[in-house]
Amino acid sequence: MKYSVFVILFFILICQSQYVVSDSKSQWNGGTRYDFQFEERDVIIVVPEKIAEGKPWIWRPAFFNAFPSVDKALLEKGFHVVYFDLTHCYGSPHSVALGADFYHYMIDRYHLSPKVTLEGFSRGGLYALNWAIQNVDKVACIYLDAPVCDVFSWPGRERADLWSDLLKEWNLTEADMEHFTGNPIDNLAPLAKANIPIISVCGDSDQVVPFEENMEVINTRYQMLGGTVELIIKQGVDHHPHSLIDPQPIVDFILRNQAVF
């Protein structure tokens, strides 16, 4: 009996040791949090107390721990919560390629599900959509929250500092932007063909990332292409707060679409 207990404990330690690659270890909402870097960018992995079958995961490319009601609920369901900081990359080709390297690292190192749920808040939506468009075979579903879908809407030329950062990240000139083809609103066909379902939460009074210039365009065009969109509109709400006080509709959507392998 003692021998059996020892074997079980040893097995648990071996299984958990795969996560000990971090600079620090802590707790986050009942899960074990590991912080480290990949390609000189911050990574956070939160491991659930009880891992769900198939090792499902949700990946944020921006704003870890901001309005995290969905992440917390999925963690309780056995999802890994993963963050790889690509916040200021504006969905550029270089950052999309970097995200593909990170995805393969997560699959090869941690054996997570080959289908990931992408979570894009604000400018993170721009990255989530552009990454998904280039990696449709790797995506279970997409959760977007007040997402940037058109760089001419946000940051737009009026935000000169951010616009300059965008040009630098994309390695483009102002003249190049006259023929820019990198907006998610213009590249939805691969997602629709792959039948990637999208859920989005938006405020109808968003002054930062206007709904009618971003997610409303995605909603209309994606459905015209045959894609599936579930839209939750918050009446009278600006860009903040993100998410929902009760995230159950979003969680249910993800649980329906995150396949187990």
N, C-alpha and C positions, 0 to 999 in steps of 0.2 A: 504493500500500500504506500509506504513512504517513498519507495523507488518510483512508483507511478506518478506521485505528486512532484517529485524532483524532475522527472522527464517532462511533465507538462510545463512546469515553471521554466525549465531550460529552453523548451520550444518557444514559449512566449517571449523570452529574452532575445532569442535569435531572430524572431519575427520583427520585434520592435527595433532591433539594432540597425535595420536597414535605414531607419530615419535619422540615426545619429550621425549626421553629416553637417550639422549646423554650427553656427557661431554661438547661438544661444538657444535655450530650451525654456519654455514657460507654459502657462495655461491660458486658454482663450475660450470662454463660454463653455467649459466642460470638456474641451478637447485639448490635446497636447500640441503646442505651437513650436515650430522650429523656424528660426531665421537664419538665412545664409545668402550667398550671392551666386548668381549664374551669369557668366559673361559680364561681370562687373555691375550687375543690376540686382536690386533687392528682390529676394524671394521669401515668401512666408507660406508654410504648409501647416495646416491645422488638421491633425489626425483625430477622427472621432473615437470616442471611448469604445464603441462597438462598430466595426467596419461593415457596411452593407455588402451583400453578395455582389460580386462583379466590380467592387471598388469604384463606384461612381464618384465623380468630382465636378465641382463648379470652379471656374477659373475667372478671376477678376484681373484685368490688365491695368486697372487704375483704382485708386481711392480705397485701399483696404480699410475695413472697419467703419466706413461711412454708411450710415443707415443700414446696418447689417441684419435686419430682421429675417430676410430670406436665407442668408448664410447660416445664421444661428439655427433656424428651423431645419435646414438640410443637414447640418452637422448632427443634430439629434436623430436624424433619419439614417445616419451612417455615411454621409458624404464626406469626402475630403474637401476642405476649403483651401483653395490655392490662389496665391497672388504672385504675379511676376510683373514688376514695375516697368510699364511701357507708357506711362501717363502722358509724357510730353512728346510723343513720337508721331502723333497725328495720323496714325494708320499707314505710315510710309512703307514702301516695299522692303527697305532694309529691316524695319522693325517686324514686319510680317514674317520675313525669313528667320529673324531671331526667335520669334515666337514659335516657329515650326521646330527649331532646334530644341527649344525648351519643352515643347510638347513631347518630342521623342525622348528627351531625358526623363520626363515624368513617367512615360510608358515603360522605358527600359529599366529605370532605376527603381521605381516604386510599383510597377505592374498595375497601374491604374487602368480604368476602362479605356478602350481605344476610342470611345465616343465621349466627348466632353460637353458639358453645359457651359456656354459662354455667358458672361454677365458684364454688360456695358453700361456704366453710369456716366451721363454727360459726355465728355470727350472720350471716355472709355468705350462708348458705343461706336464711335468712328473706327476704333481699333478692332473691336469685336466683329463688326460687320466685314471690314476689309480682310481680316484673318479668315473668317468663315468662308468668304467668297473664294479664297485661294485654297481652302482646305475642307471642302464640303464632305469628304469621306470621313473626317475626324470629328464631326459636330453632331451632337444629339439634338440640341435645341438652343435657342438664344433668348436670353432675358435682357431687354433693353429698358433703361429708366431715364426719361428725359434725354434721349441720346442725340449727340451730334451726328448728322447724316449728310451734311453738306458744308464744306469748309467755307463757302461763300456766305453762309448764314452765320457760322461761328468757326473760327474767330472773326472772319471777315476782314476786309482791308481796313476797316475803321480801327481795329485793334492792331496798330502798327507793330508793336513789339511782338505779339503772338504771331502775326502774319509773317514777320521776318523769320521767326523761329520755324514756322511751317515750311517756308521756302527753303531754308537751310536743311531741314530734315529730309525733305523730298529731293534736294539737290536740283531745284528749279529756279528760274528767274521770273521776274514779274511778267515778262513777255510770254513765257511758257504757260502761265496760268490762263491765257486766253484760249488755250486748247487743252485744259486740264481734264483728265479722264479718270481721276482717282476717287471720285465721290461714290459712296455706296449707293446713293439714289440712282446712279447711272449703270450699275453693274449687278443687278439683282438676279439676272437670269440663271446663273449657276446655282444659286441657293434655291430658287423655285424649282428648277429641274431636279435637284436632289431632294426636294420636299422637306426642307429644313423648317420646322415650325418656329414661329417667333411670338413671344409675348412682350408687350410693352406697357409701361405705366408712365403717364405724362400728365402734367398740369396744363389745363387749357389756357392759362394766363401766364405762361412762361415767357419772361422778358429777356432771358439770357440766351436760351436755345429755343426759339419760337417753334411751337408744335406744328403750325401750318407750313413751316419751311423745312421741317425735318421729318419727324415720325409720321405726320399725315401724308407726306409724299411717299414714304416707304410703304405705308399701309395701302394706299391707292394703287401704286405700281405693282407691289408684290401680289396683291389679289388679282390684278389684271393678268399677271403671269401664271396664275394658278397656285400661288403660294398660300400658306395658312398663317394668318395673323390674329392674335387675340389682343384687343386694345382695351386698356382700363384708363379712363379719363377722370382726372380729379378736378372737379368744378371749382373755379376761382383760385387755383393753386399756381404759384410761380415755380421757378426752377427747383427751389427747396420748399418743403422737405421731399426727399426722394422716398421711393418705396411706399409701402402701406403699413399702417399700424398693425393690421392683421394680415400677414403675408400669405394666408392659406391659399387664395386663388393662384398665386404665382407658384407656390410650392406644389400644389396639385398638378399644375400644368407641367412642371419639370418632372415630377414623378411619373406622369403619364408618358413622357417622351424620352426620358433617360433610360435607354435600353440596358438590360443587364446581360453581361457576356460570361 
